[in-house]
């Protein structure tokens, strides 16, 4: 047997877990009609097949109709969920993987205009900042019904073959009862901590009576809300002791913090640039003092940290949830002593930010996650070896080279810069976002291990391509900043890239005009503000930086709000004119004919990129497919037809920002779904 602490079995009640690595409950928002159908099953099954000991589904499954599915939650209050749950559990059990599900009532952490348009309910009328619904304060008959709903849902999950359930408390209805900040009830469910725990204890008792003593029941809870007026660490430990003393709770899954605001949520689930495993020692303290089996997950992205958590007795099971979104094969690679091959989680939190904008969870640099029905996590070898030339070593080009090499092809990459990375290398100029470079470094290592040839400092021309005599040419040359967006004065502005790269020094009074809404504008603004300059961030949209999204916005705000920075929405920069040593900005709006002028000494424009596509168009007439991509084949993962030009010399494709300005995920997805069939 392996001596690796992570690969040791663990006995949880009557359940033997084959190792110490788990995927904690999370909702990737893959349900269809509230049911965990084939996409949901495939997502968990591929991770089960790779060896994870336990996967927890849902984050969280709704037990009641008046807990509307604001995250596209599984609807555990419907009987029809049972056969879908059974398909999922059977698929995972076939690979020796335990399966649990998280059940909850969201309380005020939802909105009334979802689901059946029932009012949100909570132990007070105070709304949650993140979801903005003013809840109805619970009545006794509401409480009785919700307790019964929990028991009904738990029974459905047992019938569906689950090994256990996890009751979700933190930030949800149970915690809203516990916390003095959110419970203004009088009588048996309000006032003292003992009274505030009554609802949860009644739920647990009702669940136990329904599922029996052998079924595993745990709870995920915050043992310290870390907020003014909220639960303290002492309160959290007292809650844990009370739960332990009931004899009805089989494990604790420990959280620290509060999730009612974006900053609070980001401290609970840290993003890139924030400390790894910030609450691990705290979880270990709860384990020591309470003695129940203890689980925990919060930015534990690497095997070394996970191994430390188990070896030092801080946890019984360690959650590597976002890490498994980046690489579902983690456990297999550990067992095969291939840890260096693990695709790293870079903390971009593209996954969660998409969920909180009503999207589905996607990993920023593993486009197969959530697409297991059509996209491979493991690349199969090609029937015929080909010569593949990739032009550009940004995220799209590096993924194309990696996948082509794993297919067994002979791969050559041309890159005009001295290093691989493209826009990712620019992003990683920020110390806070330097983890992003792992997207490139991992692919570079994978390529080098498979003999890919790199020609850096080489601006590829058509003659270079001819010399290589390729079968396939992939243009991944990216784009250049698009700053020609004004009616006049385009020569007076600089790009966000100029600031980030350090090619242009910040001015003293700076307008950052952001018409793209992505990271580049805020990253440039952060550099300018840190220099001591006045910065105005202007956008014609009704909100700024919409593509940065909630959790990633938090570090920017923390870096900007204590400096001389102003945010202006719904105004459009029309023109720029030289005025002595200053630049006059002509500012309008889409909402009226209003025009105003203000003076700055520097204007920075962020308006996406325009493709660097000259080489593509030069090669296009000589290609077998004339550069064409059949959309149906691309969408459904089928090989591309190459019969448009029988006299052509090679297949030609372009991907990423060489097509149009998008993002890192789109660029890498372009490469995977095209090259996997070459």
PLY file of the C-alpha trace (Angstrom):
ply
format ascii 1.0
element vertex 678
property float x
property float y
property float z
element edge 677
property int vertex1
property int vertex2
end_header
0.00 0.00 0.00
1.04 3.56 -0.64
2.34 5.50 2.37
1.05 8.76 0.92
-1.29 10.29 3.55
-3.69 11.30 0.80
-4.10 7.74 -0.44
-4.99 6.18 2.92
-8.56 4.89 3.40
-10.89 6.53 5.90
-13.83 5.00 7.74
-16.79 7.37 8.00
-19.41 5.58 10.06
-20.32 2.53 7.95
-18.74 3.94 4.78
-15.16 3.16 3.74
-13.65 5.96 1.68
-10.72 4.73 -0.39
-8.59 7.86 0.05
-8.70 11.26 1.74
-9.57 13.44 -1.27
-13.10 14.66 -1.86
-15.00 17.10 -4.01
-17.11 19.26 -1.74
-20.65 20.26 -2.57
-20.95 22.89 -5.27
-23.56 23.71 -7.85
-22.08 23.93 -11.35
-25.53 24.95 -12.57
-25.80 21.99 -14.93
-29.32 20.79 -13.96
-31.95 20.62 -16.68
-35.45 21.37 -15.46
-34.03 21.14 -11.95
-32.84 17.57 -12.50
-29.25 16.20 -12.49
-29.45 14.69 -15.97
-26.75 13.34 -18.29
-24.48 16.39 -18.28
-24.53 16.47 -14.49
-23.87 12.74 -14.22
-20.99 12.82 -16.72
-19.30 15.67 -14.82
-19.19 13.65 -11.59
-18.58 10.28 -13.22
-15.31 11.28 -14.90
-13.93 12.39 -11.53
-15.16 9.21 -9.87
-13.47 7.13 -12.56
-10.19 8.94 -11.89
-10.21 7.86 -8.24
-11.63 10.59 -6.00
-12.97 8.96 -2.83
-16.15 10.98 -2.52
-17.96 13.52 -4.63
-20.62 15.75 -3.17
-23.28 17.01 -5.50
-25.34 20.18 -5.43
-24.54 23.43 -3.79
-27.29 23.20 -2.74
-30.32 21.10 -3.65
-33.49 22.99 -2.69
-35.78 21.24 -0.23
-38.73 23.63 -0.58
-40.59 25.47 -3.29
-40.07 28.76 -1.46
-36.32 28.25 -1.77
-36.22 29.34 -5.45
-33.35 27.91 -7.53
-31.33 31.08 -7.99
-28.20 29.04 -8.90
-30.12 26.59 -11.14
-30.21 24.26 -8.15
-31.32 20.66 -8.12
-34.97 20.56 -7.03
-34.90 18.05 -4.21
-38.54 18.78 -3.40
-39.71 16.92 -6.53
-40.25 13.16 -6.56
-39.01 12.99 -10.15
-35.48 13.76 -8.91
-35.08 10.23 -7.53
-34.38 8.29 -10.76
-31.96 10.96 -11.95
-30.13 10.80 -8.63
-30.06 7.01 -8.92
-28.39 7.18 -12.35
-25.73 9.51 -10.99
-25.01 7.51 -7.84
-24.90 4.22 -9.72
-22.42 5.65 -12.22
-20.09 6.88 -9.45
-20.49 3.76 -7.31
-19.36 1.67 -10.28
-15.93 3.29 -9.79
-15.83 2.89 -6.00
-16.65 6.55 -5.38
-19.02 7.55 -2.60
-21.67 10.15 -3.39
-23.45 12.60 -1.13
-25.65 15.59 -1.75
-26.03 18.90 -0.01
-29.56 19.88 0.99
-30.67 23.35 1.93
-33.28 25.98 2.21
-31.73 29.20 0.91
-33.83 31.43 3.14
-33.13 35.02 2.12
-30.21 34.01 -0.16
-32.42 33.94 -3.25
-35.05 36.09 -4.94
-38.80 35.97 -5.24
-38.78 36.34 -9.05
-37.35 32.85 -9.54
-39.12 29.50 -9.58
-42.75 29.77 -8.45
-42.58 33.48 -7.51
-43.04 32.78 -3.82
-41.63 35.28 -1.34
-38.22 34.57 0.11
-38.45 33.71 3.81
-36.05 34.28 6.70
-36.02 34.84 10.47
-36.04 38.60 9.81
-37.13 41.08 7.16
-33.52 42.09 6.43
-32.49 41.38 2.86
-29.21 39.83 1.81
-27.08 42.34 -0.07
-26.05 39.83 -2.72
-29.55 38.76 -3.79
-31.56 41.81 -2.78
-34.89 40.16 -1.91
-36.71 41.54 1.12
-37.88 38.32 2.81
-41.05 37.54 4.64
-40.33 36.89 8.32
-41.15 33.25 9.00
-44.32 32.23 10.80
-44.74 29.04 12.82
-46.54 27.25 9.99
-43.71 28.16 7.58
-41.21 26.59 9.96
-43.26 23.41 10.38
-43.58 22.94 6.63
-39.88 23.56 5.93
-38.86 21.02 8.60
-41.09 18.46 6.89
-39.62 19.45 3.50
-36.11 18.68 4.75
-37.16 15.22 5.87
-38.96 14.52 2.59
-35.90 15.60 0.57
-33.54 13.49 2.67
-35.76 10.45 2.12
-35.68 11.04 -1.64
-31.89 11.20 -1.60
-31.63 7.94 0.33
-34.00 6.33 -2.16
-31.79 7.66 -4.96
-28.79 5.75 -3.61
-26.89 8.54 -1.93
-24.39 7.48 0.74
-25.38 10.44 2.85
-26.45 14.05 2.92
-24.85 17.28 4.01
-27.09 19.97 5.46
-25.97 23.40 4.32
-26.01 25.97 7.08
-23.58 28.78 6.30
-25.28 31.81 4.79
-28.48 29.79 4.25
-31.61 29.42 6.36
-30.10 27.36 9.19
-27.32 29.92 9.68
-29.82 32.77 9.32
-31.58 31.31 12.38
-28.27 30.94 14.26
-26.84 34.38 13.59
-27.97 37.31 15.75
-27.40 39.50 12.67
-30.23 37.79 10.79
-32.65 36.49 13.43
-35.09 38.96 14.96
-37.72 36.36 15.90
-39.22 36.28 19.36
-40.31 33.15 21.18
-38.91 29.64 20.81
-36.80 30.31 17.67
-35.25 33.64 18.63
-33.24 35.23 21.40
-30.68 32.92 23.00
-28.30 30.77 20.95
-30.11 27.72 22.28
-33.39 29.06 20.87
-31.76 30.10 17.59
-30.50 26.53 17.14
-33.93 25.02 17.72
-34.93 25.06 14.04
-31.76 23.20 12.95
-32.08 20.62 15.72
-35.69 19.97 14.78
-34.66 19.55 11.13
-31.92 17.10 12.09
-34.30 15.14 14.31
-36.94 14.96 11.55
-34.34 13.87 8.99
-33.00 11.15 11.30
-36.45 9.76 11.93
-36.98 9.52 8.18
-33.61 8.09 7.01
-32.62 6.00 10.02
-29.48 5.81 12.11
-27.21 4.15 9.52
-27.57 6.84 6.86
-24.80 9.47 7.01
-25.88 12.99 7.92
-23.39 15.85 8.22
-23.50 19.61 8.21
-21.50 22.35 6.50
-21.46 25.39 8.72
-19.56 28.52 9.56
-17.85 28.28 12.91
-17.09 32.02 12.82
-18.98 34.51 10.64
-16.15 37.03 11.01
-18.53 39.99 10.78
-19.83 42.65 13.09
-22.91 41.42 14.92
-22.56 37.88 13.57
-21.58 34.55 15.06
-18.25 34.60 16.86
-15.71 31.80 17.05
-17.01 31.02 20.55
-20.55 30.80 19.17
-19.37 28.52 16.38
-17.65 26.13 18.74
-20.73 26.07 20.97
-22.89 25.24 17.92
-20.47 22.44 17.01
-20.57 21.04 20.56
-24.36 21.09 20.54
-24.44 19.27 17.20
-21.95 16.70 18.48
-23.94 16.13 21.65
-27.10 15.26 19.70
-25.36 12.10 18.48
-27.13 12.59 15.15
-24.41 14.37 13.14
-21.69 12.24 11.53
-19.32 14.93 10.23
-18.65 18.65 10.22
-17.62 20.54 7.09
-16.07 23.72 8.42
-16.28 27.19 6.88
-15.10 30.52 8.22
-16.71 33.78 7.17
-19.95 35.09 5.71
-21.31 35.07 2.17
-24.03 37.73 2.16
-21.81 40.19 0.24
-19.35 39.74 -2.61
-16.35 40.65 -0.41
-17.52 38.25 2.28
-17.98 35.43 -0.22
-14.54 36.09 -1.67
-12.93 35.80 1.75
-14.67 32.45 2.26
-13.69 31.19 -1.21
-10.48 33.09 -2.03
-9.57 33.98 -5.60
-6.12 34.29 -7.19
-3.72 36.60 -5.40
-5.24 35.71 -2.04
-3.60 33.35 0.42
-3.97 29.61 -0.15
-5.82 27.58 2.49
-6.51 30.61 4.75
-8.96 28.75 7.01
-7.21 25.38 7.19
-5.70 25.85 10.65
-9.06 27.10 11.93
-10.75 23.95 10.62
-8.07 21.93 12.39
-8.88 23.72 15.64
-12.55 22.78 15.31
-11.55 19.16 14.68
-9.35 19.09 17.82
-11.93 20.68 20.09
-15.06 18.86 18.86
-13.76 15.46 17.80
-16.21 14.80 14.97
-14.88 13.81 11.52
-13.95 17.10 9.90
-13.93 18.15 6.25
-12.86 21.47 4.77
-12.26 23.19 1.44
-11.17 26.76 0.72
-8.50 27.39 -1.93
-6.59 24.16 -1.44
-5.37 24.04 -5.05
-2.26 21.89 -4.81
-1.38 18.39 -3.67
1.27 19.57 -1.20
-1.24 21.64 0.81
-3.80 18.84 0.73
-1.19 16.30 1.88
-0.16 18.64 4.74
-3.79 18.94 5.87
-4.11 15.18 6.26
-0.59 14.41 7.50
-0.82 17.01 10.28
-4.25 15.82 11.42
-5.99 19.07 10.54
-8.67 17.30 8.50
-10.08 13.84 7.96
-11.08 14.54 4.35
-9.67 17.37 2.25
-11.74 19.14 -0.37
-10.11 19.97 -3.70
-13.14 21.21 -5.58
-11.97 23.95 -7.93
-8.78 21.92 -8.40
-10.90 19.05 -9.74
-12.64 21.41 -12.12
-9.21 22.24 -13.55
-8.08 18.60 -13.58
-10.50 15.75 -12.81
-7.63 13.24 -12.95
-5.80 14.47 -9.83
-6.09 11.29 -7.77
-5.01 9.05 -10.62
-1.98 11.24 -11.29
-1.02 11.17 -7.60
-1.28 7.38 -7.54
0.79 7.14 -10.72
3.38 9.55 -9.27
2.67 12.08 -12.02
1.89 15.10 -9.88
3.85 17.31 -12.27
1.23 16.52 -14.94
-1.68 17.86 -12.88
-3.30 20.80 -14.65
-3.13 23.56 -12.03
-6.06 25.53 -10.69
-4.98 29.15 -11.15
-7.60 30.63 -8.84
-9.23 32.63 -11.62
-12.64 31.59 -10.22
-14.18 31.93 -13.66
-16.22 28.91 -12.56
-17.97 30.52 -9.61
-18.24 33.99 -11.09
-20.19 32.55 -14.01
-22.61 30.85 -11.63
-23.22 34.10 -9.75
-24.12 35.72 -13.08
-26.66 32.96 -13.80
-24.29 31.05 -16.07
-22.88 27.55 -15.81
-19.54 26.67 -14.24
-16.65 26.53 -16.69
-12.94 26.29 -15.90
-10.91 29.11 -17.40
-8.38 26.70 -18.89
-10.05 23.28 -19.00
-12.86 23.58 -21.54
-13.76 19.89 -21.16
-15.12 20.56 -17.66
-18.89 20.67 -17.90
-18.64 19.41 -21.48
-17.77 15.80 -20.68
-20.41 14.55 -23.12
-18.58 16.13 -26.08
-15.06 17.14 -25.00
-12.26 14.83 -23.75
-10.18 15.25 -20.60
-7.73 12.74 -22.06
-6.60 13.11 -25.66
-6.64 9.95 -27.77
-3.92 9.25 -30.33
-4.48 9.94 -34.02
-4.62 7.18 -36.64
-2.17 9.06 -38.86
0.79 11.23 -37.83
0.75 14.70 -39.38
2.96 17.78 -39.47
1.22 20.57 -37.61
2.43 24.18 -37.56
1.04 26.55 -34.93
1.68 30.28 -35.29
1.40 32.01 -31.93
2.15 30.79 -28.41
-0.60 32.45 -26.41
-3.25 30.34 -24.64
-4.92 29.29 -27.91
-1.69 28.37 -29.66
-0.26 26.55 -26.65
-3.42 24.47 -26.26
-3.40 23.67 -29.98
0.23 22.56 -29.74
-0.42 20.47 -26.61
-3.43 18.66 -28.02
-1.75 18.06 -31.38
1.33 16.65 -29.62
-0.79 14.38 -27.43
-2.45 13.14 -30.61
1.03 12.06 -31.70
1.61 14.68 -34.39
4.88 16.39 -35.27
4.36 19.95 -33.99
6.24 23.20 -34.64
5.33 26.50 -32.99
6.34 29.99 -34.14
6.17 32.89 -31.69
7.24 36.48 -32.37
7.94 37.20 -28.69
10.87 35.77 -26.72
8.52 33.74 -24.49
5.22 31.92 -24.67
2.17 33.49 -23.09
0.60 36.18 -25.24
-1.94 38.20 -23.30
-1.59 35.83 -20.33
2.00 36.97 -19.87
0.75 40.55 -19.87
-1.91 39.70 -17.26
0.71 38.04 -15.06
2.62 41.33 -14.83
0.33 41.98 -11.87
1.68 40.27 -8.75
-1.88 39.55 -7.71
-2.63 37.72 -10.96
0.70 35.99 -11.49
-0.93 32.57 -10.97
-2.35 32.97 -14.47
1.04 32.22 -15.99
0.58 28.59 -14.90
-1.92 28.30 -17.76
1.04 28.73 -20.11
3.75 27.02 -18.06
1.74 23.80 -17.71
1.17 23.65 -21.45
4.80 24.45 -22.16
5.89 21.56 -19.95
3.42 19.21 -21.62
4.62 20.27 -25.06
8.30 19.95 -24.23
7.71 16.44 -22.88
6.25 15.50 -26.26
8.91 16.98 -28.47
7.18 20.14 -29.69
9.66 22.48 -31.39
9.44 26.16 -30.48
10.81 29.01 -32.59
10.73 32.10 -30.37
11.66 35.62 -31.54
10.39 34.55 -34.95
7.78 36.50 -36.86
6.47 33.71 -39.08
5.96 34.42 -42.76
4.38 32.37 -45.51
7.83 31.21 -46.67
8.52 29.73 -43.23
5.28 27.78 -43.43
6.15 26.47 -46.90
9.53 25.25 -45.69
7.89 23.14 -42.98
5.60 21.42 -45.55
2.77 21.12 -43.02
-0.41 19.10 -43.25
-2.18 21.51 -40.90
-1.55 25.20 -40.11
-3.20 26.80 -37.08
-3.09 30.59 -36.82
-3.19 31.69 -33.18
-1.58 35.10 -33.57
-4.00 36.87 -31.24
-4.84 40.53 -31.57
-3.60 44.03 -30.89
-5.34 46.69 -28.78
-8.14 48.49 -30.60
-7.89 52.18 -29.76
-9.30 53.76 -32.94
-12.71 54.30 -31.39
-12.97 58.11 -31.26
-14.27 60.52 -33.88
-11.01 62.45 -33.48
-7.89 62.31 -31.31
-7.12 58.61 -31.60
-3.42 59.52 -31.74
-3.67 61.14 -28.30
-4.70 58.02 -26.39
-2.79 54.96 -25.15
-4.05 51.43 -24.56
-4.52 49.56 -21.31
-1.80 47.18 -22.55
0.66 50.09 -22.77
0.16 50.78 -19.06
0.19 47.15 -17.93
3.34 46.33 -19.92
5.11 49.41 -18.56
5.64 50.82 -22.06
3.89 54.05 -21.02
4.20 55.63 -17.58
1.01 56.71 -15.79
0.02 60.35 -15.97
-1.13 62.46 -13.02
-4.76 62.99 -14.01
-5.93 59.99 -16.01
-9.13 58.91 -17.72
-9.44 55.16 -18.23
-12.16 54.69 -20.81
-13.40 51.09 -20.66
-15.67 50.00 -23.48
-14.76 46.30 -23.15
-15.57 45.59 -19.52
-12.77 43.10 -18.94
-9.78 42.84 -16.60
-7.41 45.00 -18.64
-9.04 48.33 -17.77
-9.09 47.67 -14.02
-5.58 46.23 -14.10
-4.33 49.40 -15.79
-6.31 51.57 -13.37
-4.78 49.72 -10.42
-1.26 50.49 -11.71
-2.12 54.15 -12.32
-3.78 54.60 -8.92
-0.82 52.98 -7.15
1.41 55.67 -8.67
-0.54 58.33 -6.77
-2.43 59.67 -9.77
-6.09 60.68 -9.95
-8.01 58.08 -11.99
-11.48 58.23 -13.45
-12.80 54.93 -14.82
-15.53 55.63 -17.34
-17.84 53.24 -19.18
-20.86 53.75 -21.44
-22.47 50.73 -19.76
-24.77 50.92 -16.76
-22.21 49.04 -14.66
-18.45 48.92 -14.92
-16.30 45.87 -15.72
-19.20 43.41 -16.24
-16.86 40.71 -17.58
-14.70 40.83 -14.44
-17.70 39.60 -12.42
-18.41 39.55 -8.72
-15.64 37.68 -6.89
-12.82 38.88 -9.12
-14.00 42.46 -8.69
-13.36 42.35 -4.95
-9.52 42.54 -5.04
-9.68 45.42 -7.51
-12.02 47.37 -5.26
-9.81 46.74 -2.25
-6.84 48.05 -4.23
-8.66 51.09 -5.66
-11.14 52.43 -3.12
-8.61 53.92 -0.71
-6.98 55.87 -3.55
-7.99 58.82 -5.71
-10.28 56.83 -8.01
-13.73 57.65 -9.33
-16.15 55.47 -11.29
-18.42 56.98 -13.94
-21.06 54.89 -15.67
-23.35 55.64 -18.66
-20.96 58.16 -20.27
-19.17 57.66 -23.58
-15.86 59.17 -24.65
-16.51 60.77 -28.02
-13.29 62.56 -28.93
-9.98 63.87 -27.62
-8.27 67.18 -28.40
-4.89 68.58 -27.46
-5.12 71.57 -25.12
-1.63 72.75 -24.17
-0.11 70.14 -21.88
-3.51 68.57 -21.30
-6.00 66.56 -23.35
-9.62 67.67 -23.53
-11.99 64.71 -23.36
-15.29 65.25 -25.19
-17.81 63.17 -23.27
-21.33 62.24 -24.32
-23.94 59.66 -23.42
-26.15 57.15 -25.23
-29.13 58.33 -23.20
-29.39 61.92 -24.43
-27.67 64.66 -26.45
-25.72 65.82 -23.42
-22.07 66.76 -24.10
-19.42 67.89 -21.64
-15.67 68.43 -21.71
-13.07 67.62 -19.06
-9.30 67.82 -19.03
-6.81 65.02 -18.34
-3.13 64.62 -19.00
-3.58 61.01 -20.13
-6.41 59.02 -21.69
-6.28 55.21 -21.64
-8.64 53.30 -23.92
-9.69 49.70 -23.33
-11.73 48.46 -26.28
-10.68 44.87 -26.86
-8.43 43.78 -29.71
-8.44 43.56 -33.48
-7.15 40.30 -34.99
-3.60 39.96 -36.29
-4.78 38.02 -39.30
-2.49 39.02 -42.19
-0.71 35.66 -42.35
-4.02 33.81 -42.26
-5.38 35.69 -45.26
-2.11 35.27 -47.13
-2.26 31.49 -46.64
-6.00 31.09 -47.13
-6.05 30.67 -50.97
-3.51 27.85 -50.73
-5.36 25.84 -48.11
-7.49 22.73 -48.65
-10.45 24.18 -46.76
-9.91 27.83 -47.74
-9.80 28.54 -44.03
-13.43 27.55 -43.60
-14.76 25.94 -40.43
-17.98 23.96 -40.50
-19.87 25.15 -37.44
-21.89 21.98 -36.92
-18.72 19.87 -36.84
-17.08 22.29 -34.41
-20.06 22.38 -32.08
-20.65 18.64 -32.00
-17.00 17.59 -31.83
-16.63 16.14 -35.32
-13.70 16.34 -37.78
-13.63 19.29 -40.18
-14.21 18.70 -43.92
-11.22 19.63 -46.11
-12.69 19.47 -49.60
-13.26 23.12 -50.50
-10.04 23.38 -52.52
-8.70 20.05 -53.91
-5.48 21.80 -55.03
-4.77 23.04 -51.52
-1.50 22.25 -49.77
-2.65 22.11 -46.13
-5.62 22.54 -43.83
-5.80 26.07 -42.39
-7.59 27.22 -39.25
-7.42 30.24 -36.99
-8.40 30.33 -33.34
-8.65 32.63 -30.32
-8.30 36.39 -30.70
-6.91 35.90 -34.22
-10.61 35.42 -35.03
-12.20 37.98 -32.70
-11.60 39.47 -29.25
-12.93 37.07 -26.62
-11.37 35.61 -23.47
-8.91 32.94 -22.34
-11.52 30.22 -21.99
-12.86 30.84 -25.50
-9.36 30.74 -26.98
-8.49 27.42 -25.32
-11.89 25.92 -26.17
-11.35 26.90 -29.81
-8.10 24.93 -29.81
-9.38 21.83 -28.02
-12.52 21.26 -30.03
-10.71 21.80 -33.32
-7.43 19.98 -32.74
-8.79 16.94 -30.86
-9.96 15.54 -34.22
-6.93 16.47 -36.35
0 1
1 2
2 3
3 4
4 5
5 6
6 7
7 8
8 9
9 10
10 11
11 12
12 13
13 14
14 15
15 16
16 17
17 18
18 19
19 20
20 21
21 22
22 23
23 24
24 25
25 26
26 27
27 28
28 29
29 30
30 31
31 32
32 33
33 34
34 35
35 36
36 37
37 38
38 39
39 40
40 41
41 42
42 43
43 44
44 45
45 46
46 47
47 48
48 49
49 50
50 51
51 52
52 53
53 54
54 55
55 56
56 57
57 58
58 59
59 60
60 61
61 62
62 63
63 64
64 65
65 66
66 67
67 68
68 69
69 70
70 71
71 72
72 73
73 74
74 75
75 76
76 77
77 78
78 79
79 80
80 81
81 82
82 83
83 84
84 85
85 86
86 87
87 88
88 89
89 90
90 91
91 92
92 93
93 94
94 95
95 96
96 97
97 98
98 99
99 100
100 101
101 102
102 103
103 104
104 105
105 106
106 107
107 108
108 109
109 110
110 111
111 112
112 113
113 114
114 115
115 116
116 117
117 118
118 119
119 120
120 121
121 122
122 123
123 124
124 125
125 126
126 127
127 128
128 129
129 130
130 131
131 132
132 133
133 134
134 135
135 136
136 137
137 138
138 139
139 140
140 141
141 142
142 143
143 144
144 145
145 146
146 147
147 148
148 149
149 150
150 151
151 152
152 153
153 154
154 155
155 156
156 157
157 158
158 159
159 160
160 161
161 162
162 163
163 164
164 165
165 166
166 167
167 168
168 169
169 170
170 171
171 172
172 173
173 174
174 175
175 176
176 177
177 178
178 179
179 180
180 181
181 182
182 183
183 184
184 185
185 186
186 187
187 188
188 189
189 190
190 191
191 192
192 193
193 194
194 195
195 196
196 197
197 198
198 199
199 200
200 201
201 202
202 203
203 204
204 205
205 206
206 207
207 208
208 209
209 210
210 211
211 212
212 213
213 214
214 215
215 216
216 217
217 218
218 219
219 220
220 221
221 222
222 223
223 224
224 225
225 226
226 227
227 228
228 229
229 230
230 231
231 232
232 233
233 234
234 235
235 236
236 237
237 238
238 239
239 240
240 241
241 242
242 243
243 244
244 245
245 246
246 247
247 248
248 249
249 250
250 251
251 252
252 253
253 254
254 255
255 256
256 257
257 258
258 259
259 260
260 261
261 262
262 263
263 264
264 265
265 266
266 267
267 268
268 269
269 270
270 271
271 272
272 273
273 274
274 275
275 276
276 277
277 278
278 279
279 280
280 281
281 282
282 283
283 284
284 285
285 286
286 287
287 288
288 289
289 290
290 291
291 292
292 293
293 294
294 295
295 296
296 297
297 298
298 299
299 300
300 301
301 302
302 303
303 304
304 305
305 306
306 307
307 308
308 309
309 310
310 311
311 312
312 313
313 314
314 315
315 316
316 317
317 318
318 319
319 320
320 321
321 322
322 323
323 324
324 325
325 326
326 327
327 328
328 329
329 330
330 331
331 332
332 333
333 334
334 335
335 336
336 337
337 338
338 339
339 340
340 341
341 342
342 343
343 344
344 345
345 346
346 347
347 348
348 349
349 350
350 351
351 352
352 353
353 354
354 355
355 356
356 357
357 358
358 359
359 360
360 361
361 362
362 363
363 364
364 365
365 366
366 367
367 368
368 369
369 370
370 371
371 372
372 373
373 374
374 375
375 376
376 377
377 378
378 379
379 380
380 381
381 382
382 383
383 384
384 385
385 386
386 387
387 388
388 389
389 390
390 391
391 392
392 393
393 394
394 395
395 396
396 397
397 398
398 399
399 400
400 401
401 402
402 403
403 404
404 405
405 406
406 407
407 408
408 409
409 410
410 411
411 412
412 413
413 414
414 415
415 416
416 417
417 418
418 419
419 420
420 421
421 422
422 423
423 424
424 425
425 426
426 427
427 428
428 429
429 430
430 431
431 432
432 433
433 434
434 435
435 436
436 437
437 438
438 439
439 440
440 441
441 442
442 443
443 444
444 445
445 446
446 447
447 448
448 449
449 450
450 451
451 452
452 453
453 454
454 455
455 456
456 457
457 458
458 459
459 460
460 461
461 462
462 463
463 464
464 465
465 466
466 467
467 468
468 469
469 470
470 471
471 472
472 473
473 474
474 475
475 476
476 477
477 478
478 479
479 480
480 481
481 482
482 483
483 484
484 485
485 486
486 487
487 488
488 489
489 490
490 491
491 492
492 493
493 494
494 495
495 496
496 497
497 498
498 499
499 500
500 501
501 502
502 503
503 504
504 505
505 506
506 507
507 508
508 509
509 510
510 511
511 512
512 513
513 514
514 515
515 516
516 517
517 518
518 519
519 520
520 521
521 522
522 523
523 524
524 525
525 526
526 527
527 528
528 529
529 530
530 531
531 532
532 533
533 534
534 535
535 536
536 537
537 538
538 539
539 540
540 541
541 542
542 543
543 544
544 545
545 546
546 547
547 548
548 549
549 550
550 551
551 552
552 553
553 554
554 555
555 556
556 557
557 558
558 559
559 560
560 561
561 562
562 563
563 564
564 565
565 566
566 567
567 568
568 569
569 570
570 571
571 572
572 573
573 574
574 575
575 576
576 577
577 578
578 579
579 580
580 581
581 582
582 583
583 584
584 585
585 586
586 587
587 588
588 589
589 590
590 591
591 592
592 593
593 594
594 595
595 596
596 597
597 598
598 599
599 600
600 601
601 602
602 603
603 604
604 605
605 606
606 607
607 608
608 609
609 610
610 611
611 612
612 613
613 614
614 615
615 616
616 617
617 618
618 619
619 620
620 621
621 622
622 623
623 624
624 625
625 626
626 627
627 628
628 629
629 630
630 631
631 632
632 633
633 634
634 635
635 636
636 637
637 638
638 639
639 640
640 641
641 642
642 643
643 644
644 645
645 646
646 647
647 648
648 649
649 650
650 651
651 652
652 653
653 654
654 655
655 656
656 657
657 658
658 659
659 660
660 661
661 662
662 663
663 664
664 665
665 666
666 667
667 668
668 669
669 670
670 671
671 672
672 673
673 674
674 675
675 676
676 677
